[in-house]
Amino acid sequence: MTTIELADAPDESTDVSITLTHEPLAGGLLRRRRQRKTVRKVAQGTIESELDKVADHVCQAEQSPDSADGSSA
């Protein structure tokens, strides 16, 4: 499961936190140890992929008519 959290930072930027959770469904300790390198590679690829998308998401949020622009409706 991948969770992405955005939070306002004190310097008016945005802090991005990405959490990737992997829970093995089956197998003993030996099997999990053998899979560790593969899981790490998949996790790294997932994180890099999500980071590549952040700039586009920020642009979309800035252009969205629903985004908070400080005006009152």
N, C-alpha and C positions, 0 to 999 in steps of 0.2 A: 504494500500500500504506500502511496506517495502522498504526502501532505505538504502543501505550500502555504506559508503564512506571510502576509505583508503587514508591516507596522510602520507608523510614522516614526522617524528618527528625530532627535533633537535639532539636527542641522537642516531640517526641512527636506531631507531625503527620505527614502523608503528602505527599511531593513527587510530583507527577504530571507526567510528561513525555510529550508527544504528538509523534510524528514522522510527517509525511506525505511520502511519496516519490512523485514523478511522473517517469517516464521516457518520453519520446515514442517511439512505435513507428516512425514514419516522418516524412518531410518534411525539408526543408532548413532552413537558418538563418532565412530569411525567413518561412517558414511557422510555425516555433516562436515567432518574435518576435510574429507576428500573434496567436497563440493564448495568449500569456503572460497577458494580462489575464483571459481566460476561465478559464485554469487557476488563477490566483490567486483568483478569485471562488469557484470550486469548492472549492479548498483551504480558504479561510476558512469556507465553509459547513460543510465536513466537520469542521473543528476545533471550531466552535461547537456543532455537533450532538453531538460526542463529549463536550465539556465539560458540556453539559446533562445527560448521562447519568451523570456521575461521582458525584453525590450519591446517586442511586438504587443504584449499584453498591456504594458504601460502606455504605449501610444494609443491603443484602442480605448483604454480607460480615460485618457485625456481628451479624446475626441467624442466620447459618448455623451449624448445629451442628458443622460441620467447622472453624470458625474457631478460631484459637489463643486460648484464654482463660486460659492460664497453669495450667490444672489438668492433673494427670497422669492418664492412663488406666490 
